[in-house]
């Protein structure tokens, strides 16, 4: 693939929020409401400043689009780093070609590298595109462009920022849930020292609180049980949309080749797991499939077929 510099015609619409991003945000509403309850309870400790604390927490979502905060997230959570001059000389021409085809201002995004021997890439926050060292060094530039075009699809469709924003607002509720689980486990173990009566008392007490909470909040906590599965389904749809974005830019054959390599890696991992299990294949449960954030190889390849077919002359 040629990566020679050329004139770039920028699109009027640099970004959009597609249905997948909107759906992702809507699915996080129950988590947000639970987090709001948690923050409200904690803010009560601040007396007259309680309302200010809640407003500050709500406003903190803007940090998702704050460049220094994005950089901190890239380093601490995603384990990314800035590319070296040699690496930048390799990936920037490829990125320039991708953004030129998309009509996107490439300088709005930051390129990062993950020191990993796996084939992977990531679109994070509002402006980060990261690729693994393996993808950068081992893939031909056409296939690397397909990977980066896929990640750009997550950005222009709003998938990256909506996912991070939803996760951020769900975090207080997640932390409270982990604390309650740990506390309940501790109380249950202590109650066992008092015999069967103690265990029954604790179970009834905790169950009563749970039922009271569910009835008071009109069953809202029950919705949260299904949220992970719905979010995974939306995530799989987002991956297909990002694939279509890369394919529409002319990278369908390269993306299909990358998917084939990923499929080979998955088969090798399954073979190793089978060997470690005494030759018995390790079957993935139905629930784990429902929680998968990526569609399987055959589904992704099927959705690429319209872009892989030769165009019929009119």
N, C-alpha and C positions, 0 to 999 in steps of 0.2 A: 504494500500500500504506500502510495506517495504521501509524504508529509512535508512537501515543499510549501513554504509560506505563500499565501495568496490573499487577495482581497476578501474580506469577510463582510457579508451582508447580514446585519443584525435584524432579528425579528422584532416586531413591535411588542410582542408578548413574550417576555423573558421567562416568566413563571406563571403557573396557574395552580389552582387547587382542584384536582379532579375528584370524582365521586369516591375513589378509594380513600383519599386523604380525609374527605368529609366523613365517610363512614367510620374511619379509624377514630376520629375525634368524638363522634357520637357514642361509640362503644365505650369510651373512657368516661362518659358522664357519670355512671354509677360509682366508679372509683373516685372521681373528683368529688362527688357529694359526700362519700364516706371520709375522704381526706379533709374536706371542709369541716365535718363534724369533729374530727380529731384535732385539727388546728383550732377550732372554736373552743374545745375543752381545754387545750393547753393555754390559749390566749386568756382564758378566765383567770389564770394566775397573775396576769399583769393588771388586773383591776380596770381602771378607767381607760387604759391603753389597749384593751382587748380588741376593739374594732380596728385600731391602727395596725395591730399585728396581723389580723386577717387580711386587711387591704395590702399590706406589704407582701404577704405570702402570695396573694393573687397576682400582684404586679411582678413578682419574681419570675413569672413565666417568660418575661421579656429577655431574661438572661440567655434563653435558647438562641437568640439571634445576636448576642454580644460576642464579638470576635475573640477577645481575651478569654472569655468563659469557654467558648468553643475549643480554643487551643488547649485549655486545661483539661477539658473532657477528652480530647483526642489523645493527650499524653497519658492521663491517669486511668481512664476507663477503657479506651480502645488500644492503648499501647502503641500509638503511632509516633512517628518522628518526622522532622523535616527531611526531604531528600538531600543527598550530597550534591555538589556541583555536577559530578559525573552522572548521577541518577537523574538529576533535573534535565540534563542535556538529552537524555534518552526519552523521558516521558513527556516533556513539554511539547515537542513537535507532534506527538501522537494526540495529546490533549487538544492542541490547537486545531488539528484536523477534525476531531470530533465536534468541538464547539463551532467550527466554521460550518460544518454540514447542518448543525442544529440551529444556526443563526443566534447563538448565545454568546454573550460576552464572557470569555473564559477567565478573565482576570477577576471576575466576581467570586471565583472559587479558589480554594487552597488545595494543593496537591501534597499528600502525605504518604509515608511508606511504613509498612509493618514488617518487622524482621521475622518473617515466617516462611517456612518451606512449603506451605500449603498454597493451593490455588484459590485466591479469594480477593475480594475488594469490598469497600464499604462506602456508603453515602451517609454522612452524619451531620446532625444539626442543620444549619442553614447554608453552609459554605464549604464543607469538607468532603473531599474525595480521596480515599485512601486505597492503595493497592499493596499487595504483599510483595516482598522481595522476589519470591519465586515467579509470580505473574509478570513482574517487570523484566526479569532476566531471562526467563525461559520461554515466554510466549512470543511468537512473531508479532511485529507491530500491528498487523491487521487484527489479530485476536486480542491483543492488549487494548486496541481501540474499541473493539466490541464490548469488552468488559467495562471500560470507562464510559462508553455510551450508555450502557445499562445503568450504571450508577448515576449518570447525569439524568436519566429518565426518572429516577427516584426524586431528584431535586426539582426538576421542572414540573413534576406532577404533585409536589407538595408532600410526598410520602415521608421524607426524612424529617422535616421539621414537625409535622403533625404527630409522628410516632414519638419523637423525643418530648414534645410538649405534653402529650398525654401521659407518658411515663413520669414526667416531672410532677405533674399534679396528682398522680396516683401514689407517689412515693410516701407521703405521711400515712396514708391508709395501709400501705404494705408494711411499713415499719411497725405500726400499731398491731397489725395482725401477727407479725412475727413475735412481738413481745407477748401478746396474749397466748400464743401457742406455747412459748417457753414457760410462761407463768402457769398455764393450765397443767402442763406436764409436771412441773415442780410440785404444784399443789396435789396432783393425783398421786405422785410418789409418796409424798408426806402422808396423805390420807390412808395409804395402804398399811402404814404402821398402826393404824387404829382398827384394822380388820375390815371385814365386809361392810359394817355399818358406816365406817368413814368413807369408803369408796362410793357407796350408794348416795350418801349425803352430798358429796362433792359433785357427782354426776347430776343429781337432781338440781343442785344449786346452779351449776354452770348452764345446764339445759334450760332452767327457768329464765335465767338472764338472756340466753340466746333467743328463746321464744318471745320474751317481752320486747327485745330489740327488734326482732323481725316484724312483730305485730305493730309496734309503734311507728316503724318506718315503712309501713304498708308493703312489706315483703321485699323492699329494695335490696337488702343483703343477699337474698337468694339469687338475684340477677347476677351478682358478682361471680357466682359459681360457674356460670356459663360464659363469662366475658373472655377468659383465656382462649376458649375454643373459637369464639367469634372473631377475636383479634387475629388468631392464627389463620383463619379463613380469609380475612381481609388482607393479611400479610402475603398469603399465596397469590391473591389477586393482584396485589401491588407488584409482585415479582413478574407476573405475566405482562402487566402494563409496561414495566421497565424493559422487558424483552422486546415488546412491540416497538417501543421507542427506539431501541438500538437497531432493530430490523428495518424500520422505516427510514433510517439514515443510511441504509445500504450495507449494514454489517451483519445481515442474517446468516450468510455462509460461515463467517468467522465466529459468530456467536454459537452456531450449531457445533462447530469444531470444539469450542471451549466446553460446551455442555457435554460433549462426548468424553472429553478428558476428565471432567468432574465425575461422570458416570463410571469411568474406569477406576478412579480413586475410591468411589463408594463400593464397587465390587471387590476391590482388593481388601478394603477394611472389613467387608462382610466375610471374605474368605479367611482372614486372620481370626475373626471372632469365631467362625465355625471350627477352625483348627484348635483354638483354645478351649472350645466347648466339647472336645472329643469327637469332632467330625459331625456333630449334630447342628444343623442350621439354627441360628438364633432368629426367631421370628419376631418382627416388630408388632407390638400390640395395636389394636384398633385405636385406642385412646392416644397413644403416642403419635400415630399417623395424623389424627385430628389436630394435634398440637404442633405439627410440623409447620415451620414458617415458610418453607419453600416447596413448590410443587415438585413432583417426581420428574425424572428425566424425560419420560415418554410424553407426559402432559405438556411440558415446555416445548419439546420438539414438535408436537402436534400443532401447537399454536403458532409455530414458526413456518409451517408448511406453506401458507399463502405467499410468504415473502421469498421462499426458496424455489417456487415454481417459476419457470421461464415465462416472461411476459409475452402474451399473444399479440401479434401485430394487428392493428386496427384497420 
